[in-house]
C-alpha cells in the first residue's frame, strides 16, 4: 500500500510538471498557466480516484513495476501513433505550435496516464495471470481455485493448523486484515482469559506462516466504507462473497448466517465429528472407566478423540481398563455416543439389556427436551 501511495504521488507531480513546462508554449494557455496546472492535477486525481474504486489486489513484489512500465511504454507508443495520425488529419501544422508543441504535450500526457494505469494494474493483479518472458516469470502463486477465509474463532481453536499440515488443503488460506486486527485486540484485552486466547491465536498464525506447506496470506479484501463499518462477522461474510471463497469457522451462529447469505462454510466441529472412528456393534475396544453413569450400574469412559462410551454394569470398575463390546451407537447434537457392555469370559453380552439401556437414554433425552 505504501508503494501505491508513492506511485500516486509521483504521478501527480509528473502531470503537474508536464503542464508547467508546456503551459507557456501552447497557444491559449500562455495567459493562464496556473489554470492549466490546476486542471492537469485535478485530472490526475480523478484518474487516481477511478483506480482506487477498483477492488484492491495483493501486492507481491516490486518487479511488477518494471513489467507495468514496459507495458505502459508499449501502450503509449500505440496511442502516440494514433494521436499523430489524427493530428496530421484534423490539425493544420500552423495551429499546432512550434515545433508541434501541442502534439508533444498530448503525447506526454498519454504516456504518463498509460504508464500509471499499467503499473497500477500489474501491481494489483499480477497474482492472477501467468506471463513468461526470458528470465522473468509472473505466475499465479495461490493454490487451488477458491481460497479459505479463516474466522477468529477457528484461529484461536488451533486445529486448522493441524489440518493444513496434513496437506489436504491445496487452496490459499487467507486471514483478512480485520480478522487479524480483532485477534490483536483480543490479545491486548484486560481480561486474562481473553488475552490468553488472543495470544494463542497469534501463535497459531505464526506456526502456520512458518510452515512452507501452508499457503497463508494476510490480505486487505477491499471492502467498501459501509461494509467496513459492520461487525467482523458481517465483514467476513461480505469478503467471502466478494472473493468467492469458503469460510472456515467454529462459530455455530456465524455458520448459520453465512449459509443464509449463500456462502459456503466449513465448520471444524462438523469436520471433527465426521472423522471420528466408526465402531460397529460386535466390535471390541479397550476402555478406561473414569466415572459413574446416570443409570444404576453404568460406567463412563472416553475414547482418544473424546467420544463418550457408556458401559453397562461397570460402575465398580472405575479407574480400571476393561474390554468393552460395542452394542449400539447414537448420534446426538453433542456428538457420537457409544453404548457397550463389559465382555464376559466367554465373549458373550446381553443384547436385551443393551437395547433397554439405549431406549432409556433416548427416553431421558426426550423428557429433557419436553421439559425445556
N, C-alpha and C positions, 0 to 999 in steps of 0.2 A: 504493500500500500504506500509506503514512503517513496518507493521508486516511481510509482504512478503519479504521486503529487509533485515530485521533482520534474517529471516529464511534462506535466501540465503547466507548471510554472515556466519552464524553458520555452514551451510552445507559445505562451502568451508573450514572452519577451521577444521571441523571434518575429512574431507577427507585428508587434509594435515597432521593432527596428526596421522591418521592411517598409512599413507605412511611413516611418520617419524619413528614410533615405529617399523615397520616391515621391513624397508629397509635394516637394517644391519643383519637381521635374515634369509632373503630369499636368497637362492643361486642365484648368478648372479646379485644381487642388492647391495651387500656389497661394491663393488668398487665405485659405483656412487649413493650414497643415495640422492644427490641433484637432480639428473635427475629423480629419481622415484617420489620425492615430486613434481617436476615441472609437470611431466606427470599426476600425480593424480589431481593437481589443475587445469590443463588445461581440464582434463576430467570433473571435477566438473563444470567449467564454460561452457563447451559445453552443459551439461545437463540443466543448468540454461537458456542458450540461447534458447534451444529447448522448454523449459517450457514457456518462455516469448512469443514465437511465437504464442502459443495457445491464442484464444480470452479470454480476462480477464472477469471474472465474479465478482459479487458483494461479498464483504466481510462483512458478517453479525455479526459474533460472534467468539470469541476466542475458543469456545467449539469445533469448527471444528478441531482444532489442536489435541485434545485428541482422537477424533474418527479417524482422519487420522493416528495418531501414532499407534493406536490399529490395524487398517487395515494394516499398514506397517509392523508391527511385524508378523502378520499372513502371509503376502506375503513373508516376509523374511524366516519364518520357512519352508514354502513350497519350496522355492528356495534353501535353505541350504540342505534340504533332497536330492534334485536333484543333487546339487553340490557334496555332499558326495558320492552319488551313482556313479556319473561319475568319481570322483577321485579314488574310490576303483577299478574301472574297467580299467581306462586308465593310472593312475599314480601309479607306484610302491611305496610302503611305504618308500623305501630308498631314493627316489627322492623328497619327499615332505618336507624335512627338519625335524628338531627335536624340539618340538614334533608336527609334521604336521603343520608347520608354514605357508607354502604357502596356505594350505587349510583354516586356520583361517583367513588369510589376505583376501582371496576371500569372505569368509562368512561375514566379517565385511564390506567390500565394498558393497556387495549385500544388506546388512541390511541398510547401510546409504542411498544408492540410493533408495531403496524401500520406506523407511520411508519419505524421502524428497518428492518423487513423489506423494505418497498417501496423505500426509498432504497438499501439494500444490493443489492437485486436489479437496480435500474436501473443502478447504478454498474458492476456486473459484467457486464451482458448488453445494454446499450443498443446495442452494435455489431451485434446480431443481429436487430433488428427495425426497422421503419420506422413512425414515428408523426408526424403533422403537426398542429400547432396554429398559430394565427395568429402569424407572425413567428418561430416556433421550429420547428426540424425536427431530429429524430433519425433518421438514416438509416444503413444499413449502409455502412461505409467500405471494407470489403475487396472486392477484385475477384475475379471468378471464383467457382468453387464450392469447390474444395479447395486448401488452402494448400500451398506448397512449403517444406519444412523443410531448412535448409542444414546440412551437416556441416562440421566444422572443416577437413577436407582440401579440400573444394570452395571454401571461402572463401579459403584460402591459395593455391590454384591460380589463382584470379582470373578464369578465363574466364567464370564465371557472371555477372559484371558486364557483360561484352560481350554475352552472350546476352540479358540483361534489357534492355539499351539498344536492342536491335533491336525491342522491342515485342511479341515473340511470346508472352511470358509475361503473361497477364492476371490471374493469381491473386495472392493475397497471398504475399509472400516473408517467411518467419518465421525469425528467428535465436533459438533457445531461450536462455534466460539461462545455462544450464550450458555451452552451447557457447561463448558469449561469455567466460565465466569461464575455460574451458580455453584459449581464444585469448589471454587476458591472461596466464595462467600461462606459456604458451609465449613470449610477448613479453618476459617478465621472467626467462627462463631464463638460467642462467650460460653455457650453450653458445652460442657466437656464431652458429652456423648456425641453431639453433632460434630464437634471439632475432630474427634477421633474417626468418625465415619468419613468426613471430608478428606482427611489425610490418607485414609486407606484408599479412597478413590483415586487420589493423585498418585499414590504408589502403584496402583494397578495400571494407570495410564503410562507411567514411566517404564514399567515392566513390558507392556505391550509395545511401546515405541522402541525399546532397545532390542526387541526380537525381530530379526530380519525376515522371518517368515510371515510377519503380520504387516499388511499394508495399511498402517494407521496414519491418518492425516487430521489436523485441526484446521477447520475451514470456516471462512465467512461465507454464508449462504445467500447473501444479497437480498434479505427481506426488506420490504418497503417500510417506511417510517411508521405507518399504522400497525403493521404486523409486528414490528419490533417492540411495540409498547405492550403487547399482550404478555401473558404468563409464559414461562419456559415450556410448559406442555403445549400451549397453543402455537408457539413459535416452532416447536419440533414437528408438530403435525403439518404446519404450512411448509416447512423446509422439506419434509418427506414428499409432499405433493409436488413441490417445485422441482425436485431432483429425481422424481420417480424412484425414490429409494424405499428400503424396507426398514422399519423401526424396530429396534431391539430394546426390550424393557422387561421389568418385573412388576411394574405397577398395573394392578388389575383395572383400575378406573381409566387410566390412560389407554390401556389396551382396548377397552370398550369404545371410548371416544374416537380413537383413531380408526377403528373398524367402521364406525358410523360415518366417518368422513371419507371412507373409501381408501384408506391407507393400509397397506399390508403390514402386519405386526408379527414379530416373533417373540413369544413370551418364554423366557428362560425356564420358568417353573413348569410350563407345559412340556418343554423340551426335556427337562429332567425327569418328569413323570413318564414320558414316552420311552426313555432309555433305561428305566428300571427293569431288572430281570423278571421274567415271567416264570412263575412256579406253577406247574400243573398238579392237579390232585393225584396223590400217589407218590410224588417225589419226596425225597428226604433231604434234610438240611441240619447242620449243626447250629444250635442257637443257645445263647446265654440268657437265662431268665433273670430279668433285672428288677421287676416289681410285680405286685399283685394286680389282677384284672378287676373289672367291675362286678362280674358274676362270681358266685362262690366257687372256689377251687381253681379259678383261672389264674394263669401267669402270663406276663407280657415280656417279650423280647424285641430286639430291633436288629434288622439286617445292616450291613455296612452302608447302604445308601439311605438309611433312615426309615425304611418300610417297617411298620409295626406288625408283629406277629402275635396273635392271641392263641395261647396254648391251653387246652383243657386239662384239668387235673394236674397242674404244675405249680400251684402256689407254694407247696412245700419244697420246691426245687429252686427257690430264689437264690441267686448268686452262683448257680451251677450251670454248666454247659450240658445240654441234653440233645439227643437226636429226635427231631420232630418230623412227623409225617404230615405233609400238606393235605388238608381235606377240602378246602374251598378258598376262594378269594373274592373280595368285594372291592369295587372301585367306588370311592366316595369323593366328595368335593375337596377333601383334605389330602387325597392321595389314595394309594392302594393299601388295602388291609387284607392280611393273610390269616386264615384260621388253620389250626393244626392240632395234633394230639401226639403225646409222647409215644414213641414206638415201643411196643412191648417186646419181651424177649423173643417171641415168635414172629415179630414183624407185623402183628395184626393191629387194627384200630377200629374203633366203634364209629361207623358211618352215621348211625341214627343220632348219637349224641352230638356229632359234629354238625349235622343238619339242624338239630334243635338249637345249637349254640349260635349258628348264623342267623336263624329265624329270630332268636331273642335279640340279637344285635340290631337286625332290621327293624323289629318292633320297637326297640328302645329309641332308635333314631327317629322313627315316625312319630312317636309320642312327644319327643323333644320338639320336632318341627311343628306339631299341632299346638303345643303349649306356647311356642313363640308366636 
